[in-house]
Amino acid sequence: MAIAVILGWKADQFGKVFIAAIAALAGSVLVSWAITATGLPWIAPIGGDYPTLYPVRTIAALAWAIVGYAARRAFARS
């Protein structure tokens, strides 16, 4: 989430929001994979027999990147 908001904030064109979402998705998957590898219980584990929730992660990453992009535009106008 933080990756998407920060990169969305730094995006100077709306098209870069999609790149921010891809980076946030990759970060989300890596963090979930690391937590799952340690054996800790996790709401969205990564593994062959677990649901990886990629569609949900993708939509959430895009939404948070858009929030960051829109927030910067709103602060710039005021």
Secondary structure, DSSP 8 states (H G I E B T S, - for coil): -HHHHHHHHH-SSTTHHHHHHHHHHHHHHHHHHHHHHHT---SS--STTS---HHHHHHHHHHHHHHHHHHHHHHHH-
